[in-house]
Amino acid sequence: MKQFLKPIMFVGTCSDAGKSVMAAAFCRIFKQDGYHPAPFKAQNMSLNSYSTPEGGEMGRAQVVQAEAAGVTPHTDMNPVLLKPTNHVSSQVVLHGKPVGNMSARDYFGKENTKEELFHEVIEAFKRLERKYNPIVMEGAGSISEINLRDRDITNMRMALAAGAAVYLVADIDRGGVFGSVYGTIALLPPEERALVKGIIINKFRGDISLFEDGKKILEELTGIPVTGIIPYFRDIKIEEEDSVALEMKTNTWKAGKINVAIILLKRMSNFTDFDVLDMDARFNPYYTHRIDEIEKADIVILPGSKNTLSDLQTLRANGIAGAIIKAYKEGKKIIGICGGYQMMGIRIEDPDGIEGDIPSISGLGLLPVATVIEQEKVTKQSRFFFLPGENKAICKGYEIHMGRTTLQHEAKEQPVLQFENGHTDGYYQGSNCWGSYMHGILDNPAVLDHLAEGFNTYKEEEVPFDYTAFKDEQYNKLADHVRKHVNMEQIYTQLL
């Protein structure tokens, strides 16, 4: 039996410093070294979420880390998830279930709420610690937000409670690394500073040996060793956590590819649904809210949204809705997933104001369905047949939505998929127009091949693209990359 290790926690000087990817790397490293690790992030704010086998909802970053660790995702790994519904409020998901919407002022300002949530996350952490070794923890944003310290349930307060060895991750690519590292550590009180066992410089470009003087300066300034300097990489594909990553994905049309325009929504959720398109050589996906980019696309995809009615209203106001309808009339493929499926219908109603102050809005009218937003949230994993009767391969995906969609105008049922229990989902107008609630539907080879039908393309490989095997290979590449550039002996010493 492997020796028990203390929890390790990766915190940042800023958002998008690389904490999530670093945690995923160490989940795989510990797995490779014979341990049984699991990820943990007390509170996550993201519109990218996932349904666990038990039907709970959690942030996808911890799902990625669980995959890297080789364990089944569970909501204890992310007990509090905040899903922004607009610029001032978020849906609060506790232990996988929504408990209501709260404004930022109420969420961060109510002492009782924060203490109750902190108790819940501590209990979730303890349950994990009884089953896994070690726990790989992730902080949120920057740990130097001193105005929020007394309301912290995610960063150094959680590290203190867990007795974690903390490693500070800094993004050198954005500049100012000396000020951000020194300032971050200087702002910590002594008991928190004592937990920081190392500094990891991330996203380094060029010759690492040229930073040797910089490493010594940081160590002299802070009294903390620089444990690793991680070179910038683009050849390792790890699922990104939040909308910051979309800035790197908004490329444009390419000749010789099936060009897929993914509509860029203000409250887009689960854009990870389309990561597989980046990996399949036949496709060129790009995110856009420009009419000319939509007009050039072969396929247009309407993604999910945390505020479907508001996002649809915006699409109408900026002319995107008209461009999508025009693309459909010109024979382009139009696909909707979750909220995008709802938008493709005749109308969407929100009688209880769950999403906001828009009670009803006309849809794009591409599918004979209508949706009513309801309080109950569907969160479940599913196995299904895509285009029942045509495909026999079992596919997998998951649902996360608040809404009931029904057929209109005596339309006959034409489902996109059929579950193993005989129930169905979605509406299939034809190969050029369909929608479904199923997240992760494109991860299935049968669906990808159907999407590519009618275009003059070929696969670079004879065998079907196996996205699960591909991701596993990427976790190994990430672990090897990080292991090569950190002092693993120092890290293991701090964890014993």
BELSUL-V468750 format. One record per residue. SS is DSSP state (hx for helix, st for strand, lp for the rest). PSI is psi in whole degrees, 0 to 359 (NA if undefined). Layout:
ss=SS psi=PSI
ss=SS psi=PSI
This chain:
ss=lp psi=135
ss=lp psi=148
ss=lp psi=144
ss=lp psi=133
ss=lp psi=145
ss=lp psi=157
ss=lp psi=149
ss=st psi=141
ss=st psi=133
ss=st psi=119
ss=st psi=170
ss=st psi=159
ss=lp psi=344
ss=lp psi=174
ss=lp psi=151
ss=lp psi=30
ss=lp psi=340
ss=lp psi=18
ss=hx psi=314
ss=hx psi=314
ss=hx psi=322
ss=hx psi=319
ss=hx psi=320
ss=hx psi=319
ss=hx psi=316
ss=hx psi=332
ss=hx psi=317
ss=hx psi=321
ss=hx psi=312
ss=hx psi=322
ss=hx psi=314
ss=hx psi=328
ss=lp psi=9
ss=lp psi=8
ss=lp psi=177
ss=st psi=72
ss=lp psi=166
ss=st psi=147
ss=st psi=162
ss=st psi=129
ss=lp psi=115
ss=lp psi=315
ss=st psi=128
ss=st psi=143
ss=st psi=112
ss=lp psi=149
ss=lp psi=359
ss=lp psi=111
ss=st psi=179
ss=st psi=149
ss=st psi=125
ss=lp psi=168
ss=lp psi=332
ss=lp psi=356
ss=lp psi=17
ss=lp psi=162
ss=st psi=137
ss=st psi=165
ss=st psi=143
ss=hx psi=335
ss=hx psi=319
ss=hx psi=336
ss=hx psi=316
ss=hx psi=315
ss=hx psi=323
ss=hx psi=319
ss=hx psi=317
ss=hx psi=325
ss=hx psi=347
ss=lp psi=30
ss=lp psi=162
ss=lp psi=130
ss=lp psi=141
ss=lp psi=148
ss=hx psi=341
ss=hx psi=338
ss=hx psi=342
ss=hx psi=76
ss=lp psi=333
ss=st psi=122
ss=st psi=126
ss=st psi=125
ss=st psi=104
ss=st psi=130
ss=lp psi=333
ss=lp psi=195
ss=lp psi=355
ss=lp psi=348
ss=st psi=162
ss=st psi=152
ss=st psi=132
ss=st psi=121
ss=st psi=119
ss=st psi=125
ss=lp psi=38
ss=lp psi=356
ss=st psi=138
ss=st psi=135
ss=st psi=10
ss=st psi=172
ss=st psi=142
ss=st psi=144
ss=st psi=159
ss=hx psi=323
ss=hx psi=316
ss=hx psi=318
ss=hx psi=313
ss=hx psi=344
ss=hx psi=343
ss=lp psi=113
ss=hx psi=317
ss=hx psi=319
ss=hx psi=314
ss=hx psi=321
ss=hx psi=321
ss=hx psi=317
ss=hx psi=321
ss=hx psi=321
ss=hx psi=318
ss=hx psi=318
ss=hx psi=327
ss=hx psi=318
ss=hx psi=321
ss=hx psi=317
ss=hx psi=316
ss=hx psi=322
ss=hx psi=319
ss=hx psi=317
ss=hx psi=335
ss=hx psi=342
ss=hx psi=335
ss=lp psi=159
ss=st psi=117
ss=lp psi=172
ss=st psi=126
ss=st psi=106
ss=st psi=153
ss=st psi=136
ss=lp psi=188
ss=lp psi=131
ss=lp psi=225
ss=lp psi=145
ss=lp psi=2
ss=lp psi=17
ss=lp psi=81
ss=hx psi=340
ss=hx psi=343
ss=hx psi=3
ss=hx psi=319
ss=hx psi=353
ss=hx psi=12
ss=lp psi=129
ss=lp psi=6
ss=lp psi=322
ss=lp psi=246
ss=hx psi=331
ss=hx psi=320
ss=hx psi=322
ss=hx psi=319
ss=hx psi=315
ss=hx psi=326
ss=hx psi=346
ss=lp psi=40
ss=lp psi=150
ss=st psi=121
ss=st psi=137
ss=st psi=125
ss=st psi=122
ss=st psi=128
ss=st psi=138
ss=st psi=104
ss=hx psi=340
ss=hx psi=330
ss=hx psi=355
ss=lp psi=165
ss=lp psi=29
ss=hx psi=326
ss=hx psi=314
ss=hx psi=320
ss=hx psi=320
ss=hx psi=309
ss=hx psi=314
ss=hx psi=319
ss=hx psi=312
ss=hx psi=322
ss=hx psi=331
ss=lp psi=352
ss=lp psi=140
ss=lp psi=160
ss=hx psi=319
ss=hx psi=331
ss=hx psi=320
ss=hx psi=325
ss=lp psi=339
ss=lp psi=340
ss=st psi=111
ss=st psi=349
ss=st psi=161
ss=st psi=134
ss=st psi=117
ss=st psi=120
ss=st psi=155
ss=st psi=44
ss=st psi=131
ss=lp psi=137
ss=lp psi=202
ss=lp psi=112
ss=hx psi=329
ss=hx psi=336
ss=hx psi=347
ss=hx psi=9
ss=hx psi=318
ss=hx psi=321
ss=hx psi=321
ss=hx psi=313
ss=hx psi=320
ss=hx psi=315
ss=hx psi=318
ss=hx psi=322
ss=hx psi=320
ss=hx psi=320
ss=hx psi=338
ss=lp psi=15
ss=lp psi=135
ss=lp psi=145
ss=st psi=106
ss=st psi=337
ss=st psi=151
ss=st psi=109
ss=st psi=118
ss=st psi=146
ss=lp psi=140
ss=lp psi=149
ss=lp psi=348
ss=lp psi=1
ss=lp psi=122
ss=lp psi=104
ss=lp psi=132
ss=lp psi=131
ss=lp psi=156
ss=lp psi=314
ss=lp psi=186
ss=hx psi=344
ss=hx psi=324
ss=hx psi=336
ss=hx psi=334
ss=hx psi=332
ss=hx psi=351
ss=lp psi=349
ss=lp psi=65
ss=lp psi=198
ss=lp psi=189
ss=lp psi=143
ss=lp psi=138
ss=lp psi=147
ss=lp psi=6
ss=lp psi=163
ss=st psi=108
ss=st psi=123
ss=st psi=112
ss=st psi=116
ss=st psi=120
ss=st psi=125
ss=lp psi=109
ss=lp psi=153
ss=lp psi=319
ss=lp psi=41
ss=st psi=136
ss=st psi=150
ss=lp psi=49
ss=hx psi=352
ss=hx psi=346
ss=hx psi=337
ss=hx psi=5
ss=hx psi=325
ss=hx psi=331
ss=hx psi=332
ss=hx psi=333
ss=hx psi=337
ss=lp psi=121
ss=lp psi=344
ss=lp psi=335
ss=st psi=152
ss=st psi=94
ss=st psi=144
ss=st psi=148
ss=st psi=132
ss=st psi=154
ss=lp psi=31
ss=lp psi=132
ss=hx psi=319
ss=hx psi=328
ss=hx psi=328
ss=hx psi=319
ss=hx psi=329
ss=hx psi=346
ss=lp psi=154
ss=lp psi=325
ss=st psi=139
ss=st psi=128
ss=st psi=129
ss=st psi=115
ss=lp psi=184
ss=st psi=163
ss=st psi=145
ss=lp psi=348
ss=lp psi=79
ss=hx psi=316
ss=hx psi=316
ss=hx psi=318
ss=hx psi=323
ss=hx psi=321
ss=hx psi=319
ss=hx psi=319
ss=hx psi=326
ss=hx psi=318
ss=hx psi=326
ss=lp psi=6
ss=lp psi=357
ss=hx psi=321
ss=hx psi=315
ss=hx psi=323
ss=hx psi=325
ss=hx psi=316
ss=hx psi=319
ss=hx psi=318
ss=hx psi=320
ss=hx psi=316
ss=hx psi=333
ss=lp psi=4
ss=lp psi=8
ss=lp psi=155
ss=st psi=129
ss=st psi=121
ss=st psi=137
ss=st psi=135
ss=st psi=127
ss=lp psi=248
ss=hx psi=327
ss=hx psi=324
ss=hx psi=316
ss=hx psi=319
ss=hx psi=330
ss=lp psi=349
ss=lp psi=192
ss=lp psi=321
ss=st psi=162
ss=st psi=132
ss=st psi=143
ss=lp psi=71
ss=lp psi=333
ss=lp psi=6
ss=lp psi=35
ss=lp psi=320
ss=lp psi=338
ss=lp psi=211
ss=lp psi=16
ss=lp psi=109
ss=lp psi=331
ss=st psi=149
ss=st psi=145
ss=st psi=140
ss=lp psi=189
ss=lp psi=345
ss=lp psi=21
ss=lp psi=338
ss=lp psi=144
ss=lp psi=58
ss=st psi=160
ss=st psi=152
ss=st psi=139
ss=st psi=123
ss=lp psi=129
ss=lp psi=163
ss=lp psi=322
ss=lp psi=133
ss=lp psi=125
ss=st psi=121
ss=st psi=110
ss=st psi=152
ss=st psi=151
ss=st psi=150
ss=st psi=140
ss=st psi=166
ss=st psi=125
ss=st psi=131
ss=lp psi=71
ss=lp psi=135
ss=lp psi=335
ss=lp psi=324
ss=lp psi=134
ss=lp psi=350
ss=lp psi=137
ss=st psi=127
ss=st psi=164
ss=st psi=150
ss=st psi=191
ss=st psi=152
ss=st psi=139
ss=st psi=101
ss=st psi=157
ss=lp psi=95
ss=lp psi=145
ss=st psi=122
ss=st psi=129
ss=st psi=156
ss=st psi=150
ss=lp psi=160
ss=lp psi=41
ss=lp psi=28
ss=lp psi=144
ss=lp psi=148
ss=lp psi=126
ss=lp psi=78
ss=lp psi=152
ss=lp psi=326
ss=st psi=158
ss=st psi=129
ss=st psi=167
ss=lp psi=336
ss=lp psi=4
ss=lp psi=344
ss=lp psi=160
ss=st psi=169
ss=st psi=148
ss=lp psi=176
ss=st psi=129
ss=st psi=97
ss=st psi=335
ss=st psi=178
ss=lp psi=340
ss=lp psi=0
ss=st psi=109
ss=st psi=161
ss=st psi=152
ss=st psi=154
ss=lp psi=353
ss=lp psi=110
ss=st psi=149
ss=lp psi=9
ss=hx psi=326
ss=hx psi=347
ss=hx psi=351
ss=lp psi=127
ss=hx psi=323
ss=hx psi=323
ss=hx psi=319
ss=hx psi=317
ss=hx psi=321
ss=hx psi=321
ss=hx psi=327
ss=hx psi=350
ss=lp psi=140
ss=lp psi=356
ss=lp psi=150
ss=lp psi=77
ss=lp psi=169
ss=lp psi=159
ss=lp psi=140
ss=lp psi=338
ss=lp psi=147
ss=lp psi=326
ss=lp psi=152
ss=lp psi=145
ss=lp psi=121
ss=lp psi=98
ss=hx psi=325
ss=hx psi=313
ss=hx psi=322
ss=hx psi=314
ss=hx psi=320
ss=hx psi=320
ss=hx psi=321
ss=hx psi=323
ss=hx psi=321
ss=hx psi=319
ss=hx psi=319
ss=hx psi=314
ss=hx psi=316
ss=hx psi=320
ss=hx psi=312
ss=hx psi=316
ss=hx psi=321
ss=hx psi=334
ss=hx psi=13
ss=st psi=162
ss=lp psi=89
ss=hx psi=328
ss=hx psi=318
ss=hx psi=320
ss=hx psi=313
ss=hx psi=324
ss=hx psi=320
ss=hx psi=339
ss=hx psi=348
ss=lp psi=NA
